[in-house]
Amino acid sequence: MMILTTLLVAGGGFPNAPPWGHSGQPGTDNCTACHWDNDAQLDSPRLLLDGLPDHFVPGESYELTVRLADAGDVNGFQLVTSSGEFDSPDRTTRSRDAGARSTRPAGEWTVTWIAGDSDGPVTFWLAINDANGDGSEFGDTILLQSFEVLR
């Protein structure tokens, strides 16, 4: 019984949002830290980050849309940027400094990125759990992708 309880807490213990620090940014974990049944799919073409400009202006705000193509009913994301910070304009996301994450499954989420004062390119790391809905850590599909924008 103790093993079953531990698995339920590990697999379904984050009903309000995934824990911070699992975007796949170098030096951090990704969703496979908790959903370890399958390897993460790197550079997934199913992940989109719409609204990134070709070139950013420091201090400007950009509305970005995180999208998961062919999303199932249960999913969530984490997004981290190397410069700037996020704001959450709607109820399906939460932001904290340079990170944003989903609070509810949607397959599409909106965040506002406030560009930092970086001289070089800015990188965004996106991780999405396209879960199978069984409430466990088994059988979920973890997708990773990074994006870059120039100053």
Secondary structure, DSSP 8 states (H G I E B T S, - for coil): -HHHHHHHHHHH--SS---SS-S--TTS--GGGT--SS--BTT-TTEEEET--SB--TT-EEEEEEEETT--SEEEEEEEESSSEEE--STTEEEETTEEEESS--SEEEEEEE----SS-EEEEEEEEEE-SSSSSSS-EEEEEEEEEB-
